[in-house]
Amino acid sequence: MAVDGVGVGEAFCPPYRFELPGTAGRLVRVEVTVNNTLAPCLAEATPTAWAFPAQLSSGLLGPVTLRVRDRQGAGGVA
């Protein structure tokens, strides 16, 4: 994940949460890069026993939320 072109973190398993310091009160550009295994490509190209059903879904599967903390620190993170 990147904010205004600067990486803020990577996650390969839940929870997918990142602190976004310095973003309060200003407009920012949030970029999310999603990677997947080769399973969907392999399953489409040829019958294979190595692509399991749970591996075939790919992309950013929602819901996606952006939570803002209040000044006392309560609330959440992106």
C-alpha beads as a LAMMPS data file, in Angstrom:
LAMMPS data file: protein, C-alpha beads

78 atoms
77 bonds

1 atom types
1 bond types

-500.0 500.0 xlo xhi
-500.0 500.0 ylo yhi
-500.0 500.0 zlo zhi

Masses

1 110.0

Atoms # bond

1 1 1 0.000 0.000 0.000
2 1 1 1.239 3.495 -0.782
3 1 1 0.115 6.992 0.126
4 1 1 1.101 9.743 -2.302
5 1 1 3.579 7.349 -3.916
6 1 1 5.343 6.432 -0.661
7 1 1 5.072 2.845 0.583
8 1 1 3.401 2.495 3.975
9 1 1 3.361 -1.282 4.281
10 1 1 2.772 -4.740 2.880
11 1 1 0.576 -7.551 4.174
12 1 1 0.108 -11.086 2.919
13 1 1 -2.449 -12.168 5.505
14 1 1 -5.121 -10.501 7.647
15 1 1 -5.456 -8.099 9.261
16 1 1 -4.761 -5.831 6.311
17 1 1 -4.375 -2.631 8.327
18 1 1 -1.890 0.178 7.960
19 1 1 -1.162 3.303 9.951
20 1 1 -1.300 6.415 7.776
21 1 1 0.590 9.040 9.789
22 1 1 0.596 12.609 8.529
23 1 1 -2.503 12.208 6.398
24 1 1 -5.079 13.816 8.703
25 1 1 -6.772 16.878 7.291
26 1 1 -5.348 16.645 3.792
27 1 1 -6.239 15.037 0.478
28 1 1 -4.074 11.988 -0.262
29 1 1 -3.830 9.399 -3.006
30 1 1 -4.059 5.828 -1.708
31 1 1 -2.712 3.042 -3.938
32 1 1 -3.326 -0.642 -3.251
33 1 1 -1.456 -3.309 -5.198
34 1 1 -2.987 -6.787 -5.127
35 1 1 -0.986 -9.885 -6.062
36 1 1 -2.193 -13.434 -6.484
37 1 1 -0.868 -16.924 -7.098
38 1 1 -0.590 -18.443 -10.580
39 1 1 -3.590 -20.711 -9.865
40 1 1 -6.195 -18.739 -11.901
41 1 1 -3.866 -18.615 -14.913
42 1 1 -2.987 -22.308 -14.667
43 1 1 -6.634 -23.359 -14.262
44 1 1 -7.643 -21.365 -17.335
45 1 1 -4.786 -22.592 -19.517
46 1 1 -5.016 -26.313 -18.825
47 1 1 -6.726 -28.754 -16.473
48 1 1 -4.519 -29.103 -13.421
49 1 1 -4.732 -30.705 -10.002
50 1 1 -2.595 -27.902 -8.562
51 1 1 -5.174 -25.101 -8.717
52 1 1 -7.515 -25.384 -5.737
53 1 1 -10.945 -23.680 -5.697
54 1 1 -9.941 -21.340 -2.852
55 1 1 -7.060 -20.027 -5.008
56 1 1 -9.215 -19.062 -7.994
57 1 1 -10.759 -15.900 -6.546
58 1 1 -8.495 -12.942 -7.019
59 1 1 -8.439 -9.183 -6.821
60 1 1 -9.504 -6.808 -4.098
61 1 1 -12.452 -8.564 -2.478
62 1 1 -14.393 -6.110 -0.302
63 1 1 -15.722 -4.537 1.592
64 1 1 -12.843 -2.088 1.830
65 1 1 -13.073 0.523 4.572
66 1 1 -11.039 3.523 5.593
67 1 1 -11.396 4.377 9.255
68 1 1 -10.217 7.625 10.785
69 1 1 -9.002 7.878 14.372
70 1 1 -10.086 10.758 16.535
71 1 1 -7.501 12.936 18.278
72 1 1 -7.491 10.699 21.378
73 1 1 -6.522 7.668 19.298
74 1 1 -9.886 5.895 19.348
75 1 1 -11.157 4.473 16.107
76 1 1 -9.364 2.466 13.499
77 1 1 -6.810 2.474 10.741
78 1 1 -6.971 1.812 7.020

Bonds

1 1 1 2
2 1 2 3
3 1 3 4
4 1 4 5
5 1 5 6
6 1 6 7
7 1 7 8
8 1 8 9
9 1 9 10
10 1 10 11
11 1 11 12
12 1 12 13
13 1 13 14
14 1 14 15
15 1 15 16
16 1 16 17
17 1 17 18
18 1 18 19
19 1 19 20
20 1 20 21
21 1 21 22
22 1 22 23
23 1 23 24
24 1 24 25
25 1 25 26
26 1 26 27
27 1 27 28
28 1 28 29
29 1 29 30
30 1 30 31
31 1 31 32
32 1 32 33
33 1 33 34
34 1 34 35
35 1 35 36
36 1 36 37
37 1 37 38
38 1 38 39
39 1 39 40
40 1 40 41
41 1 41 42
42 1 42 43
43 1 43 44
44 1 44 45
45 1 45 46
46 1 46 47
47 1 47 48
48 1 48 49
49 1 49 50
50 1 50 51
51 1 51 52
52 1 52 53
53 1 53 54
54 1 54 55
55 1 55 56
56 1 56 57
57 1 57 58
58 1 58 59
59 1 59 60
60 1 60 61
61 1 61 62
62 1 62 63
63 1 63 64
64 1 64 65
65 1 65 66
66 1 66 67
67 1 67 68
68 1 68 69
69 1 69 70
70 1 70 71
71 1 71 72
72 1 72 73
73 1 73 74
74 1 74 75
75 1 75 76
76 1 76 77
77 1 77 78
